[in-house]
Amino acid sequence: MLKYPIFTFFLFLPFLFFVCLKPASASFPEANALLIWKATFKKENNSILTSWTHPKASGSPCNWFGVFCSIDGSVNSLNLTNANINATFYKFPFSSLPNLASIDFFINRLFGTIPPQIGKLSKLVYLDISKNQLTGTIPSEIGRLTSLRTLHLVENQFNGSIPSEIGQLVSLSELALYSNKFDGSIPVSFGNLRNLTFLYLYNNSLSGFMPPEMGNLINLVEVFMYTNMLTGPIPPTLGNLNKLQILDLFENQLSGSIPPELGKLKSLEILSLANNNLTGLIPASLGEATGLITLHLYANNLSGPIPRELGNLKSLSDLELSENKLTGPIPASLGDLSNLEYVFLRQNQLSGPIPSELGKLKKLVFLEMDENQFSGHLPELCSGGLIKRFTLSNNRLSGPIPESLKTCSSLTRARFDHNKFSGNLSKEFGVYPNLTFMDLSDNKFYGELSDNWGSSKRLETLKIAKNNLSGSIPPDFGNLNQIQILNLSSNQLCGGIPKEIGKLVLLLKIDLNDNRLSGNIPHELGSFSSLNYLDLSRNRLTGPIPKNFPNSEQLFHLNLSYNFLSQTIPVQIGKLTHLAALDMSSNSLTGEIPYEIGFLSSLGMLNLSHNRLSGFIPESFQKLPGSVDIDISYNELEGHIPNGKPFQNVSIEKLRGNKGLCGNIAGLQPCKVPPIKNHKIGKGHKLILIVAIPLIGGTSTSICTRWHPDHVRTQKEEFKRCRR
């Protein structure tokens, strides 16, 4: 939308005759009045208005910058657009400029309110004081400006109601009040503005019903009233506005049904009723508004089928019906809309197969149909080779990926997740040089990961979780230097984690859990400085946890559980100050729990259970958040339970199976000897040991339960499955 319609300039050209060349009748009183106003400007460097000096020096105000005069030398136009004026209207010479027809103070720093004296400018035709810092209400005296054709007050801080007196401006052609703080209802008197062509009221807080009298404004071409709080029904009288090209009521609280009368608007090109509370059916009569280019009805409560009559809208390029309660199939007639570029049908209850007729849409760029109940196989849909965004997630679709999508190199974002698609993954997808997002999770794809993925150099997110993939992770994944999220979890991937993954320095999330990955954790994974989520759990990883791993202070989730990791927990874990969840359970970790873990002030879950950790629980654990869920069961820990909130409500299940823990916890023996408080460990210091009487039978229990039976059984089953 342009700032103003193009004809505005020509409409007011007669008022901008020429700068007078020192006419004898030049109005010295007008000049003096303007200089009095200029004297109120805040003292700032304003070189633009240096010509505004006493008329004895300059000869005439008609020679001043931004001042235009009539043939008799009287000021009839002030054009001070973007002149850096920092002032109010309180000293403006409303009474001294009797012939003023045009004021354009667009983009300045005017502040304060509009004085009621503005009503004295009886010949004013054009008023634009947009993009300033004006406040307060519009004075009712503005209704006296009966010659006014253009009124622009946009992007200020006006508040209060729109005065009903504006309805007296019967010559008004343009009314722009958008991006202020107006409230209250739209005046019924607006119905008198029969010459109104452009009405812009958007980005305010207007409420109440739209007056049916708006149906009287038969010359309206554009109506923008989006982002307000209008309620009630859309007046059927709007069907009388046969010149209307744009009706934008987006983001209000309108209710009721869409009036069938809107179908009579043959000139209508844009209809946006999105983000309201509209109910009922989409009127079939909208198919008669054959000039429509954009139809936005999303985010309402519309129900019933998509009318097949929409297939008559041959000019339509943008159809958005998402986030409703639409049911039934997609009409095959939509395949006749050869100009369609954008189709959004997501989050409805649409069902049945996707019609093959959609394959005729050669100009299609966006096609989003996720979160419906579509079933059957996909037809060929990228025959035009232009589709960029293609989403089908959370449906009931099955079968292979169509050939046209395999070669659809224009794709930038694609979602096939949560369906029943099948086929050999290495053959179902090609090379997508523009792809940034791909989600294939929760389907029935099998086969191995293709090296082709490494050629999608712009890929930022790749999710292929919960399929039946096998084989190893290709080293070529290390070429995805823009990747931020990588999720290959819940497959049957084998082999080691390729060290080339360590080159992906932009990674934020890695999820490889629930596979058959083996070998050591590559120390190259310590190069991630921005990583915030890492899950390598439920694999067959062995060896020590690398000392420099992980090395991202942004990490909030770390899960290495259910592997065969051994040796000690690196003390560097204590530097991960944002860590909220740390799970290293069900491994073969040994040694003492690092004192530094107690410094993890954001920790909400700590699970070190089912390992071979020994020694004492660090006293630093007292500093952990009181809400932290700690599980240190089934290790070889001994000594007293530290005081502090983290252990006040801990259950015996989170502590049992250790060598000899004691303390004031139900199910533990009390410590017989008062514990000696250990001190912070630093260079040159030794930990002072605690002498305590262990829980009776604790040693034998520890020996018998060092390895949790479920973990042993899981590991044995994994070995058998891998051999198969």
RAHU-V727547 format. One record per run of one state. SS is the DSSP state (H for helix, E for strand, L for the rest). FROM is the first residue (numbers start at 0). LEN is the number of residues. If there is no record, write none. Layout:
SS;FROM;LEN / SS;FROM;LEN
//
This chain:
L;0;6 / H;6;5 / L;11;1 / H;12;3 / L;15;2 / E;17;1 / L;18;9 / H;27;11 / L;38;8 / H;46;3 / L;49;5 / H;54;4 / L;58;2 / H;60;3 / L;63;3 / E;66;3 / L;69;5 / E;74;5 / L;79;14 / H;93;3 / L;96;5 / E;101;3 / L;104;6 / E;110;2 / L;112;3 / H;115;5 / L;120;5 / E;125;3 / L;128;4 / E;132;4 / L;136;3 / H;139;5 / L;144;5 / E;149;3 / L;152;4 / E;156;5 / L;161;2 / H;163;5 / L;168;5 / E;173;3 / L;176;4 / E;180;3 / L;183;4 / H;187;5 / L;192;5 / E;197;3 / L;200;6 / E;206;3 / L;209;2 / H;211;5 / L;216;5 / E;221;3 / L;224;4 / E;228;4 / L;232;3 / H;235;5 / L;240;5 / E;245;3 / L;248;4 / E;252;4 / L;256;3 / H;259;5 / L;264;5 / E;269;3 / L;272;4 / E;276;4 / L;280;3 / H;283;5 / L;288;5 / E;293;3 / L;296;4 / E;300;4 / L;304;3 / H;307;5 / L;312;5 / E;317;3 / L;320;4 / E;324;4 / L;328;3 / H;331;5 / L;336;5 / E;341;3 / L;344;4 / E;348;4 / L;352;3 / H;355;5 / L;360;5 / E;365;3 / L;368;4 / E;372;4 / L;376;12 / E;388;3 / L;391;4 / E;395;4 / L;399;3 / H;402;4 / L;406;6 / E;412;3 / L;415;4 / E;419;5 / H;424;4 / L;428;8 / E;436;3 / L;439;4 / E;443;5 / L;448;2 / H;450;5 / L;455;5 / E;460;3 / L;463;4 / E;467;3 / L;470;4 / H;474;5 / L;479;5 / E;484;3 / L;487;6 / E;493;2 / L;495;3 / H;498;5 / L;503;5 / E;508;3 / L;511;4 / E;515;4 / L;519;3 / H;522;5 / L;527;5 / E;532;3 / L;535;4 / E;539;5 / L;544;12 / E;556;3 / L;559;4 / E;563;4 / L;567;3 / H;570;5 / L;575;5 / E;580;3 / L;583;4 / E;587;5 / L;592;2 / H;594;5 / L;599;5 / E;604;3 / L;607;4 / E;611;5 / L;616;2 / H;618;5 / L;623;5 / E;628;3 / L;631;4 / E;635;5 / L;640;4 / H;644;3 / L;647;4 / H;651;3 / L;654;5 / E;659;3 / L;662;35 / H;697;8 / L;705;3 / H;708;15 / L;723;1
//
